[in-house]
């Protein structure tokens, strides 16, 4: 069959990572100050050089609170109208203690919005810094196969939800840093046993490439997923940033180089899902230590998506035709599809238009 006029927008599923840290929780009040949410970081950002677009401000969705069901409904409507198949919620679990769980719990409890979702276990330590490294650990991950089993059992109600994203009937479950989990192969095997016992289908396990990983089958997983800008070989452009602040110790680099590196990468036949990002500038979180990718535009992002979709069609079939977007709403990392006051819906429109480009491949 030749795909063309009959091609449907959802033949390749775009799944966007989703950060739930846009509502108050007691832990963040204690650790970061009364009333802290991700918006606190966004508001404090300042430019590091002339032309540096900081701070950024949200557009039509406003400075929202994710406890508000109308916000979650508006996000889903906007995402779905522009080709996003579903959200991948970060799931925070620390030996039975959950954080930032209220938005997804409400989605599950109310059955709304009627929009696909899956979860990614964000298995880093919660630290004073925003990179998960060992700097004043506020809440630590203490791994064991039994604890990972408890985590998996807690996810079973999500897996049973008809909106949960599946690959060939199998619930899609991502792990942000699988390499940190001791006995990850044994953990994966335990998860599969529990899934079989619960009758939810063998989980489709995907490890995020936040570092170099071996082939997924070697540690019991089904696939890997790219996670830009992790792995980017940065061009150091600090010297070319006009009027760079003297206290700036981060990196100014180039978005186009990230796009080119991604498209030139050879997967070697391993099951690796592509991931794109609309932009990256974590000044709100890291301030003078930020990593800033210059040169992003809706047009360049759309071209990256178009190439990624074409390659996904060529390498995968059926339900396995998926790719990821980092991210729907990572405002603290300058990495979001949601409209802002500078570009409005342009990145979303670029995504929609790229997904609508018909395939020229014969099947």
C-alpha positions, 0 to 999 in steps of 0.5 A: 500500500502506498501511504498518501492521501489516505494517511491519517495523522495518528499513524505515527504517535507523538508522545510529549513528556509532561511535568506535573510541578505546577501546583503547591505541595508541602515538600516544596514549600519546606524546601524552596519557600512558601508557594513554590511551583515551577512558575517560581523559577520561570519568573526569576529568570534574567537574560545572560546576554543581549538578545537572550529571551528571558524571562519567558511567560505563558500565553493563552493557558496562563500561569496555571495550577494543575489542580484545576481540571479546566487547565488539564482539559485545556491542555489536552484539547490544545495538544490533541488539536495539534497532533500530540497523541498523548502525555507521558507524566513524570512519576515520582516515587521514593520508597512508597512516598509519592510527590506531585501526584495530584494531577495524574491522580485526578485524571485517573479518578475523574476519567477526564480529560479523555486523552491518552497518557503513560508514565515515566518513573523519574527515578532520581534523588530529589536534591537541592540542585536540579540535576539529580546529582549528589548535592544536598539530597532532600529525598533519596532513592533507595533501590530494591527489587521489592520496592520496585515491585511495590512501585509497579503494583501502584501503577496497575490502576493506571495500566488498566485505564482505557486511556493508557498508551499501549504498544501492541496491547502492552502498557508503555512504561518508561524509566528515566535513569534505568542505569541507576537501578541495581539489578535492573534486569531482575527488576524488569523480570519481576515487573513482567511477572506482576503484570502477568498476574494482574492481567494488564499485559506484558509491559513495554519497557523503555529506558530513556537515554540520559546516558549511553546505554547498552542494547535494551535486551541486555537488561530486560527492556524492550527499547530505548528512547532518546532524550535530548539534549542528553548526549549532545556534543556541544559547540561552545559559543560563549565567546560569540554571545554579545554582552555575556554576563561576566558571572556566567559559567554555563554553556551557550551552544547551538540548536541547529547542531543538536538537530543535525546530530540527532538526524545523523545518528545511526541506530544500528538496528537497535529499537531506539525511539527518536525524541525531539525538543522544541528548544532548550534554555534552563536559565530559570533553574540554573541561572548563571550555570545554564545551558542555552541553545540558541537558534531554535525556531518553529520552522527548524523544529518543524523540519526536525519533526518532519524528518523524525516522522519519516524515519519512524515510519521507515523503521517501525510499523503499527503501534511501534511507530512512536516518537517522543517530545521533550517536552510539553511543559518544561518551562524551567528548562525552556523546553515546551510546546505550550504557547508563550507570549513570544511565539504563541502557538507557532511550535504547536502549529509546526508540529501539526504541519510536520505530522501532516506531511504524507509519506512517500514510502511504499509499504 
